[in-house]
Structure formats: C-alpha cells, structure tokens
Amino acid sequence: MFDTKFVIIVRDDLAVWQKLNVTAFLSTGIAAAQEELTGEDYRDRDGNVYYPLCAQPIIVLGGDQATLSKVLKRTVERSVPASLYLEEMFATGHDDANRAVFAEFAPEDARVVGIAFRTEKKIADKISKGAKMHA
C-alpha cells in the first residue's frame, strides 16, 4: 500500500522514558515536514473529535551508538531528510536550547540517540541496515 517506509531508530541503551521521549519528538518532526502523512480526525460514537494520527505505519528499530552514527551518515550521503535527536538535548529544557546544543555538532561527532526518516522502501532498508526491531 505504501511505496515508502517511515522509520525511527532509537539507541538501545537509553532508559525507557528516554526512548519514548525521543520516539515522540522524532515522529512529530517527520509528520510536520510531510503533511500528507496526517490522516483525518477520529470521531467516536458520541461524536467526540480526536486529533488525527499518522496514516502510515511507523517502524521503530533499535541500535547501538555505532549503528546510529552509520545511519546518520547514510541519510546525509543520500540527502534523505531526517529528524535527529542528540544525547545533549536531554539536558536542555526547551526548543531554543535544543537548537543551540544541536548546532555545536557535525554528523561525524554527534552522539545520536534517535533518528527518523521517511523515504522509498529500498533506500530506507539500505539506510537502516544494522538496526534491529526494537525490543
């Protein structure tokens, strides 16, 4: 049904709250950049309206720091837009501070804790090589 994959890869040594936090932030980045991913509002039997969800399944994978560094390198090399979360962002308290700490790093020295992207299936598989289904 979909010719693309929406992939999130989270570093596997994070605390559970960090994994959930990173996954939530990364998914909003992709959804905000690609409005066609958002489905219609949900309505329950009583007529209450709820926000729409992503219309495409999201694959959540895990990997170690080396794997996430390779994935980042592959996205950059292929010019695939991505959402990225760095370890240092856990110490900030707001979006402006996140941007400031993010700007201190380049792909080769970034301590990636999570990355998300959506691209054609074959490219997504090549980029995410080495990451495993998240446990």
RAFENTA-V590206 format. One line per field, one symbol per residue. phi: phi as a letter, one per 30 degrees, with the letter a starting at -180 (. if undefined). A space follows every 10 residues. Layout:
BEGIN
phi->???
END
This chain:
BEGIN
phi->.ccbbcbbbc ddcddedded dddddddddd dddbeddddd ecbdedjdcb edcddceccc cbadeddddd deedddechc dbcbbceddd cccadddddd ddddbcedbd cdcabbabae eddeddddej dcedc
END
